[in-house]
Amino acid sequence: MNLAASPIDATTIAPGGRPLGLFAINLDRSPDRWAEIERGFGGMPWPVHRVRALDARSDADRVLSVRGTVLCFPPDAIGWNAHRNRQFMLTEEACLCGHVMAWRQFLASDFRHAIVLEDDAVPLAGFVPVVSRLLSDGFDADVVKLEGIYRPGGRKVIDLARLGDHRLVRSLRPVSGAAAYLITRAAAERLLERIGKALIPTDDFLWAPSWHGLKVADVAPFVAMQSGATSVIATSVKAKKAGTRKPVLRGLTTALTRLSERLSLYWRACEGRPVRLLTATMAPWVPDDYNLGNRTAVIAEDRRSSNG
């Protein structure tokens, strides 16, 4: 099996460019995950390209070179993550860099849209019809999150469009995860511009319009999920807390930052018209074919994202 990154025509985008490319982030030491990506997404109408992820375990210098970051807290931390009031780990930087490289690779192609995948992404029933409908009808968003995390019941949303058996919505509750999302070229440019050297996990950055100013939408119920496989970039809680102190002032700053992010989410969801919040409805979040065997892994991730 060839793990080399798929060649891409690095030409300027033209109006007649191809509609969609899939960009899957994958480490060389995870050929099994690449095989699963090919199995799950390879038969779809759109080409799948491999984004060769950087390995914090074996080449920290290459990871740091992507955004020009440095290890402020050697040997494991880049600096302070104000969003979560803890250290931002080298492994988290490596994960973020995978997305940065996917955005760059997309912009070097002739695709009009991209779906960025992490290599534990699994498509669910409805993935192809929903994406096809988004491409054919257009959508009022810059980033469309296709993935979801298990949570009983639904989420309060503002409806945007019907997608057959699914809905395109703006969620009033942040949706964690960055394993599968659709972006436009303009969105990729903005994400690259705004991420700069910000020390924030990819999923937190994507859902928060206060960081990038983009319109974010979700598909309900979600049409992709994380497989529940053990993370190859996970950092232990012990490592995250090692050598750190959390002064009261810093904690207050974090709380104010999170409040600002949440208010910005609401403001963007209602498009600056708070009266639209009165039209919010409950959207079913978990699809019928959700694999209940993966609940443990995704619930743990959801709790980490909610409480971190």
C-alpha positions as CSV (number, residue, x, y, z in Angstrom):
1,M,0.0,0.0,0.0
2,N,1.4,3.4,-1.1
3,L,1.3,6.0,1.7
4,A,2.7,8.8,-0.4
5,A,0.6,11.9,-0.5
6,S,-1.7,11.9,-3.5
7,P,-0.4,14.3,-6.2
8,I,-2.4,17.5,-6.6
9,D,-2.4,20.0,-9.5
10,A,-1.1,23.1,-7.8
11,T,-2.9,25.6,-10.1
12,T,-4.9,28.7,-9.3
13,I,-8.5,27.9,-8.8
14,A,-10.7,28.5,-11.9
15,P,-14.5,28.8,-12.1
16,G,-14.6,25.4,-13.7
17,G,-12.5,23.7,-11.0
18,R,-13.5,20.4,-9.5
19,P,-16.3,20.6,-6.9
20,L,-14.8,18.7,-4.0
21,G,-11.7,16.9,-2.7
22,L,-11.3,14.9,0.5
23,F,-8.1,15.6,2.5
24,A,-7.3,12.9,5.1
25,I,-4.6,13.6,7.7
26,N,-2.6,10.5,8.5
27,L,0.6,9.5,10.2
28,D,3.1,7.2,8.5
29,R,3.0,4.9,11.5
30,S,-0.7,4.4,11.1
31,P,-1.2,2.5,7.8
32,D,-4.1,0.7,9.3
33,R,-6.0,3.9,9.7
34,W,-5.2,5.0,6.1
35,A,-6.6,1.6,5.0
36,E,-9.8,2.4,6.9
37,I,-10.1,5.8,5.3
38,E,-9.7,4.2,1.9
39,R,-12.3,1.6,2.8
40,G,-14.8,4.2,4.2
41,F,-14.4,7.1,1.8
42,G,-12.5,5.7,-1.2
43,G,-15.6,4.6,-3.1
44,M,-17.3,8.0,-3.0
45,P,-17.7,10.3,-6.0
46,W,-14.9,12.6,-4.8
47,P,-11.1,11.9,-4.7
48,V,-9.4,11.2,-1.4
49,H,-5.9,12.8,-0.9
50,R,-3.6,11.9,1.9
51,V,-2.1,14.7,4.1
52,R,1.1,13.4,5.6
53,A,0.8,14.2,9.3
54,L,3.8,15.2,11.4
55,D,4.8,13.0,14.3
56,A,5.6,14.9,17.5
57,R,7.0,11.7,18.9
58,S,9.9,11.5,16.3
59,D,10.3,14.9,14.8
60,A,9.4,17.8,17.0
61,D,11.4,20.3,14.9
62,R,9.3,19.7,11.8
63,V,6.1,20.2,13.9
64,L,7.4,23.5,15.2
65,S,8.5,24.6,11.8
66,V,4.9,24.6,10.3
67,R,3.8,27.7,12.2
68,G,7.1,28.9,13.5
69,T,6.3,28.0,17.1
70,V,8.7,27.2,19.9
71,L,8.8,25.0,23.0
72,C,8.2,27.5,25.8
73,F,7.9,24.7,28.4
74,P,10.3,22.0,27.2
75,P,10.1,19.2,26.5
76,D,6.4,18.8,25.9
77,A,4.6,22.1,25.8
78,I,4.4,25.0,23.3
79,G,3.0,27.6,25.6
80,W,-0.2,28.4,27.5
81,N,-3.6,27.5,26.1
82,A,-5.8,30.5,27.3
83,H,-8.9,28.8,26.0
84,R,-8.5,25.9,28.4
85,N,-6.3,27.4,31.0
86,R,-3.5,24.8,30.8
87,Q,-0.4,24.1,28.8
88,F,-0.7,23.6,25.0
89,M,1.1,20.4,24.3
90,L,3.4,19.5,21.4
91,T,1.1,16.7,20.4
92,E,-1.8,19.2,20.2
93,E,0.4,21.4,18.0
94,A,1.1,18.4,15.7
95,C,-2.6,17.7,15.4
96,L,-3.3,21.4,14.6
97,C,-0.5,21.4,12.1
98,G,-2.1,18.5,10.2
99,H,-5.2,20.7,9.7
100,V,-3.1,23.7,8.7
101,M,-1.3,21.5,6.1
102,A,-4.6,20.2,4.8
103,W,-5.9,23.8,4.4
104,R,-2.7,24.7,2.5
105,Q,-2.9,21.6,0.3
106,F,-6.5,22.3,-0.5
107,L,-5.7,25.9,-1.6
108,A,-2.9,24.6,-3.8
109,S,-5.4,22.4,-5.6
110,D,-8.2,23.2,-8.1
111,F,-11.0,22.1,-5.9
112,R,-13.8,24.5,-5.0
113,H,-14.5,22.8,-1.7
114,A,-12.7,20.4,0.7
115,I,-13.7,17.9,3.3
116,V,-11.0,17.6,5.9
117,L,-10.8,14.3,7.6
118,E,-8.8,13.0,10.6
119,D,-7.9,9.3,10.0
120,D,-10.3,8.0,12.6
121,A,-13.3,9.4,10.8
122,V,-16.1,7.0,9.8
123,P,-18.9,7.9,7.3
124,L,-22.4,7.1,8.3
125,A,-25.6,6.6,6.3
126,G,-26.5,9.7,4.4
127,F,-22.9,11.1,4.0
128,V,-22.9,11.0,0.2
129,P,-26.5,12.3,-0.3
130,V,-26.0,15.1,2.2
131,V,-22.7,16.3,0.8
132,S,-24.1,16.0,-2.7
133,R,-27.1,18.1,-1.7
134,L,-24.8,20.8,-0.1
135,L,-22.8,21.0,-3.3
136,S,-25.7,21.1,-5.7
137,D,-27.9,23.5,-3.7
138,G,-25.3,25.7,-2.0
139,F,-25.2,26.4,1.7
140,D,-25.2,29.5,3.9
141,A,-21.9,28.6,5.7
142,D,-18.2,28.7,5.4
143,V,-17.6,25.7,7.6
144,V,-20.0,22.7,7.8
145,K,-19.3,20.2,10.5
146,L,-20.3,16.8,9.3
147,E,-19.2,15.0,12.5
148,G,-20.9,14.8,15.8
149,I,-20.3,13.5,19.3
150,Y,-22.9,11.3,21.0
151,R,-25.2,13.1,23.4
152,P,-28.7,11.9,24.4
153,G,-31.6,13.8,22.9
154,G,-31.1,16.8,20.6
155,R,-29.5,20.2,20.4
156,K,-31.2,23.6,20.2
157,V,-30.6,25.0,16.7
158,I,-31.6,27.6,14.2
159,D,-32.6,25.9,10.9
160,L,-31.0,26.8,7.6
161,A,-32.0,24.2,5.1
162,R,-33.4,20.7,4.6
163,L,-31.1,18.1,3.3
164,G,-33.4,15.2,2.6
165,D,-33.7,13.3,5.9
166,H,-31.1,15.7,7.5
167,R,-31.0,19.4,8.4
168,L,-28.4,22.1,8.0
169,V,-28.5,24.1,11.2
170,R,-26.6,26.5,13.3
171,S,-26.1,24.9,16.7
172,L,-26.6,27.0,19.8
173,R,-24.3,24.6,21.7
174,P,-20.7,24.1,20.6
175,V,-20.1,20.9,18.8
176,S,-16.7,19.4,19.6
177,G,-14.6,17.3,17.2
178,A,-12.7,18.1,14.1
179,A,-12.7,14.7,12.4
180,A,-14.9,15.7,9.4
181,Y,-15.8,19.1,8.1
182,L,-16.5,20.8,4.8
183,I,-14.9,24.2,4.0
184,T,-14.8,26.6,1.1
185,R,-11.7,28.1,-0.3
186,A,-12.4,31.5,1.3
187,A,-12.8,29.7,4.6
188,A,-9.5,27.9,4.3
189,E,-7.8,31.2,3.6
190,R,-9.4,32.8,6.6
191,L,-8.6,29.9,8.9
192,L,-5.0,30.1,7.9
193,E,-4.9,33.9,8.4
194,R,-6.6,33.8,11.8
195,I,-4.9,30.7,13.3
196,G,-1.5,32.5,13.2
197,K,0.4,31.2,16.2
198,A,-2.7,30.8,18.4
199,L,-2.4,28.0,20.9
200,I,-5.8,26.4,20.8
201,P,-6.9,22.9,19.8
202,T,-8.3,22.5,16.3
203,D,-11.9,21.6,17.4
204,D,-12.1,24.6,19.8
205,F,-10.9,26.9,17.1
206,L,-13.3,25.7,14.4
207,W,-16.5,26.0,16.5
208,A,-15.8,29.5,17.8
209,P,-16.6,32.3,15.3
210,S,-14.9,34.8,17.7
211,W,-11.6,33.4,16.5
212,H,-12.1,33.5,12.8
213,G,-15.4,35.3,12.0
214,L,-16.7,32.6,9.7
215,K,-20.3,31.2,9.5
216,V,-20.3,27.7,11.0
217,A,-23.1,25.2,10.4
218,D,-23.8,21.6,11.4
219,V,-25.5,18.6,9.8
220,A,-28.2,17.1,12.0
221,P,-28.2,14.3,12.6
222,F,-24.5,14.0,12.0
223,V,-23.2,11.9,9.1
224,A,-19.7,11.1,10.3
225,M,-18.2,10.1,13.6
226,Q,-14.9,9.2,15.2
227,S,-14.2,5.5,15.2
228,G,-13.5,5.4,18.9
229,A,-10.0,4.0,18.3
230,T,-7.3,5.0,20.7
231,S,-5.8,8.4,19.9
232,V,-2.3,8.3,18.5
233,I,-1.7,11.9,19.6
234,A,-3.4,11.9,23.0
235,T,-1.5,13.6,25.8
236,S,-2.0,12.4,29.3
237,V,-3.7,14.6,31.9
238,K,-0.6,14.3,34.0
239,A,1.6,15.7,31.2
240,K,-0.9,18.6,30.7
241,K,-0.8,19.6,34.3
242,A,2.9,19.0,34.9
243,G,4.7,22.1,36.2
244,T,1.7,24.3,35.8
245,R,0.0,26.8,38.1
246,K,-3.3,28.5,37.5
247,P,-3.3,31.9,39.1
248,V,-6.7,33.4,39.9
249,L,-6.3,36.2,37.3
250,R,-5.5,33.7,34.6
251,G,-8.5,31.7,35.5
252,L,-10.7,34.8,35.3
253,T,-9.3,35.6,31.9
254,T,-10.1,32.2,30.6
255,A,-13.6,32.4,31.9
256,L,-14.2,35.7,30.2
257,T,-12.7,34.3,27.0
258,R,-15.0,31.4,27.0
259,L,-18.0,33.6,27.7
260,S,-17.0,35.9,24.8
261,E,-16.8,32.8,22.5
262,R,-20.2,31.6,23.5
263,L,-21.8,35.0,23.1
264,S,-20.2,35.3,19.6
265,L,-21.6,31.8,18.8
266,Y,-25.1,33.0,19.6
267,W,-24.7,36.3,17.8
268,R,-23.4,34.5,14.6
269,A,-26.1,31.9,14.8
270,C,-28.9,34.5,14.9
271,E,-27.1,36.6,12.3
272,G,-27.1,39.6,14.6
273,R,-30.9,39.4,15.1
274,P,-31.5,38.1,18.6
275,V,-35.2,37.7,17.9
276,R,-34.3,34.7,15.7
277,L,-33.3,32.9,18.9
278,L,-37.0,32.7,19.6
279,T,-37.4,30.5,16.5
280,A,-34.9,27.9,17.7
281,T,-36.0,24.3,17.6
282,M,-34.6,21.0,18.8
283,A,-32.7,19.0,16.2
284,P,-32.1,15.2,16.5
285,W,-28.3,14.9,16.8
286,V,-27.5,11.1,16.8
287,P,-28.3,9.2,13.6
288,D,-30.2,5.9,13.7
289,D,-27.1,3.9,12.5
290,Y,-24.9,5.3,15.3
291,N,-22.6,2.5,16.6
292,L,-23.5,2.4,20.3
293,G,-20.3,0.4,20.9
294,N,-18.3,3.6,20.6
295,R,-20.2,5.5,23.2
296,T,-17.5,5.2,25.8
297,A,-14.8,6.8,23.7
298,V,-16.9,9.7,22.3
299,I,-18.6,10.5,25.7
300,A,-15.1,10.8,27.2
301,E,-14.0,13.2,24.5
302,D,-17.2,15.2,24.8
303,R,-16.7,15.6,28.6
304,R,-13.1,16.6,28.0
305,S,-14.2,19.3,25.5
306,S,-17.0,20.5,27.8
307,N,-15.1,20.6,31.0
308,G,-11.5,21.2,30.0
